[in-house]
């Protein structure tokens, strides 16, 4: 059962974090954080989980991480740059 192996989730988190560096935008970072937390949960070996339960927990963790990242790093009010002159004007 590969989905219950903690190292698989940690490797997936590393791969998704690497993909985030290549394609920035905090999209893959939410999934990477979800996979990292899922790996920690499986490493703790609290209960045996089935595949559907593991995927639902991963989806919820990823959604929470993505929303937290949007709240922290998202566009805030007053951050829009308004240009009042052209660079070619002399």
Backbone bond lengths (Angstrom), bond angles and torsions (degrees), N, CA, C in turn:
res aa  C-N    CA-C-N  psi(-1)  N-CA   C-N-CA  omega(-1)  CA-C   N-CA-C  phi
1 X - - - 1.434 - - 1.517 109.13 -
2 X 1.282 114.93 95.15 1.458 121.75 -174.28 1.526 112.60 -70.54
3 X 1.332 117.59 -28.87 1.470 119.73 -177.71 1.516 113.03 -72.84
4 X 1.315 118.25 -12.49 1.463 120.79 177.65 1.534 112.20 -99.58
5 X 1.301 117.18 3.60 1.466 120.90 178.22 1.525 108.96 -85.62
6 X 1.314 116.95 122.42 1.461 121.10 -175.86 1.520 111.94 -64.52
7 X 1.340 116.93 -34.81 1.454 120.11 -176.96 1.523 112.10 -68.76
8 X 1.333 117.16 -25.65 1.467 119.77 176.93 1.526 109.58 -66.92
9 X 1.335 116.24 -42.53 1.470 120.32 179.51 1.524 111.00 -68.82
10 X 1.325 117.33 -37.64 1.462 120.12 177.66 1.534 111.36 -66.59
11 X 1.323 116.73 -39.27 1.463 120.73 176.39 1.518 110.58 -65.52
12 X 1.333 116.65 -41.03 1.466 120.39 176.24 1.520 111.72 -62.85
13 X 1.333 116.58 -38.64 1.466 120.17 177.52 1.519 110.77 -63.50
14 X 1.318 116.58 -41.85 1.463 120.41 177.99 1.524 111.41 -64.36
15 X 1.323 116.88 -41.85 1.466 120.66 179.06 1.530 110.87 -65.16
16 X 1.325 117.18 -41.52 1.462 120.03 179.09 1.522 111.83 -69.08
17 X 1.320 117.95 -36.00 1.461 120.74 176.40 1.526 110.70 -66.64
18 X 1.316 116.84 -37.53 1.461 120.56 175.97 1.519 110.47 -65.96
19 X 1.308 117.08 -40.11 1.467 120.90 177.16 1.522 110.84 -64.66
20 X 1.315 117.67 -32.85 1.462 121.35 177.21 1.526 111.51 -64.50
21 X 1.327 116.94 -34.18 1.461 120.39 177.46 1.524 110.29 -66.88
22 X 1.327 116.40 -37.23 1.458 120.91 -179.00 1.527 110.79 -75.51
23 X 1.333 117.22 -41.08 1.466 122.68 -178.54 1.532 107.76 -120.53
24 X 1.343 117.92 86.89 1.462 119.34 -175.25 1.522 112.41 -71.99
25 X 1.309 115.45 161.56 1.452 121.02 177.82 1.508 112.60 142.25
26 X 1.297 118.45 7.19 1.461 124.86 179.30 1.521 113.05 61.17
27 X 1.312 118.42 22.83 1.458 121.00 178.20 1.515 111.02 -85.87
28 X 1.322 116.92 -52.97 1.460 120.94 -179.14 1.529 111.79 -75.88
29 X 1.324 117.04 -20.46 1.457 119.89 -179.50 1.526 111.20 -66.57
30 X 1.324 117.81 -34.29 1.462 120.87 175.67 1.521 111.53 -63.04
31 X 1.319 116.03 -42.53 1.466 120.04 176.59 1.527 111.20 -66.82
32 X 1.336 116.54 -37.51 1.467 119.97 178.90 1.522 111.08 -64.64
33 X 1.320 116.98 -41.67 1.459 120.07 178.08 1.526 110.28 -66.08
34 X 1.336 116.89 -40.59 1.465 120.19 176.77 1.518 112.03 -61.42
35 X 1.323 117.27 -41.76 1.462 120.72 178.84 1.529 111.15 -68.89
36 X 1.316 117.24 -36.60 1.458 120.65 178.09 1.528 111.20 -64.50
37 X 1.319 116.56 -46.46 1.466 119.68 179.21 1.527 110.23 -66.15
38 X 1.323 117.38 -37.87 1.468 120.31 177.26 1.525 110.38 -63.28
39 X 1.328 117.96 -38.88 1.459 121.29 175.81 1.517 112.34 -63.73
40 X 1.335 116.59 -38.49 1.464 120.03 177.85 1.528 110.47 -67.39
41 X 1.335 116.44 -39.63 1.470 120.16 177.68 1.529 110.15 -61.88
42 X 1.330 116.81 -44.34 1.463 119.69 179.71 1.528 111.98 -71.38
43 X 1.324 117.12 -29.39 1.463 120.32 177.05 1.523 110.59 -67.94
44 X 1.331 116.62 -35.09 1.463 120.34 177.82 1.524 110.97 -66.93
45 X 1.325 117.62 -24.05 1.469 123.78 175.72 1.536 111.62 54.28
46 X 1.332 114.49 49.00 1.463 120.51 -179.23 1.526 110.66 -72.53
47 X 1.317 116.68 -53.27 1.467 121.56 179.77 1.525 109.07 -138.84
48 X 1.313 115.88 158.44 1.464 121.27 174.75 1.521 108.02 -83.14
49 X 1.321 116.84 128.71 1.455 121.92 -175.87 1.523 110.21 -115.98
50 X 1.324 115.45 144.50 1.463 120.06 175.34 1.523 109.41 -85.77
51 X 1.316 116.43 169.03 1.463 121.14 -177.67 1.523 112.66 -59.59
52 X 1.350 120.26 -47.47 1.470 118.23 179.62 1.526 113.18 -61.22
53 X 1.320 117.68 -37.93 1.462 120.99 -179.98 1.530 110.11 -67.54
54 X 1.319 117.43 -41.86 1.459 121.67 178.58 1.527 110.36 -61.91
55 X 1.321 117.46 -43.21 1.463 120.55 -179.60 1.526 112.35 -67.79
56 X 1.324 117.72 -37.28 1.465 120.30 177.72 1.524 110.20 -67.01
57 X 1.333 117.24 -43.47 1.466 120.44 178.47 1.528 109.94 -62.41
58 X 1.326 117.36 -43.18 1.465 121.23 177.80 1.522 111.21 -61.73
59 X 1.327 117.72 -42.16 1.464 121.05 179.90 1.528 111.19 -64.49
60 X 1.316 116.86 -42.82 1.467 120.17 -179.79 1.534 110.15 -67.13
61 X 1.326 117.25 -43.75 1.462 120.38 178.30 1.525 111.63 -62.00
62 X 1.318 117.31 -40.93 1.460 121.34 179.50 1.523 111.16 -66.75
63 X 1.328 116.94 -39.97 1.463 120.32 178.65 1.523 111.02 -65.09
64 X 1.317 116.78 -44.07 1.469 120.36 178.53 1.525 110.53 -62.95
65 X 1.330 117.42 -42.59 1.467 120.93 179.05 1.522 110.93 -64.98
66 X 1.331 117.33 -41.70 1.468 121.04 179.51 1.528 110.80 -63.94
67 X 1.329 117.18 -44.59 1.467 120.23 179.74 1.530 111.00 -66.12
68 X 1.324 117.35 -36.83 1.465 120.25 177.11 1.528 110.79 -66.04
69 X 1.321 117.26 -40.20 1.459 120.40 178.28 1.525 110.91 -66.10
70 X 1.326 117.27 -39.05 1.466 120.28 177.52 1.523 111.09 -65.05
71 X 1.315 116.16 -36.72 1.467 120.47 178.73 1.527 110.69 -68.62
72 X 1.320 117.06 -40.12 1.464 121.14 -176.89 1.523 111.71 -77.74
73 X 1.348 117.32 -46.85 1.458 121.03 -172.14 1.515 113.98 -107.65
74 X 1.322 118.81 4.37 1.454 121.70 -176.78 1.512 112.56 -70.03
75 X 1.321 116.50 172.32 1.454 123.10 179.18 1.521 108.82 -69.38
76 X 1.299 116.28 124.15 1.460 120.98 179.60 1.527 110.04 -97.72
77 X 1.295 116.51 162.10 1.463 120.86 177.59 1.518 109.96 -63.85
78 X 1.324 115.29 137.12 1.452 119.86 179.31 1.511 114.37 85.42
79 X 1.327 118.45 7.21 1.457 120.76 -179.42 1.526 112.92 -93.19
80 X 1.296 117.16 -2.95 1.458 119.98 -177.00 1.519 108.84 -76.96
81 X 1.317 116.78 129.33 1.463 122.33 179.53 1.519 108.63 -88.61
82 X 1.306 116.08 124.01 1.459 121.51 177.38 1.520 107.39 -106.67
83 X 1.327 115.75 121.95 1.456 121.14 -179.56 1.523 108.39 -88.96
84 X 1.328 117.16 127.35 1.455 120.65 179.44 1.511 113.14 -108.46
85 X 1.322 116.95 -4.14 1.464 119.34 175.04 1.527 108.35 -146.25
86 X 1.313 114.02 157.61 1.455 121.92 -179.40 1.518 109.00 -93.39
87 X 1.326 116.48 147.33 1.460 120.87 179.79 1.541 111.56 -67.38
88 X 1.337 116.80 -22.94 1.453 121.00 -178.81 1.523 112.94 -87.24
89 X 1.331 117.04 -8.52 1.478 119.06 177.45 1.517 109.50 -73.88
90 X 1.337 115.97 134.25 1.465 121.79 178.70 1.492 111.42 -113.43
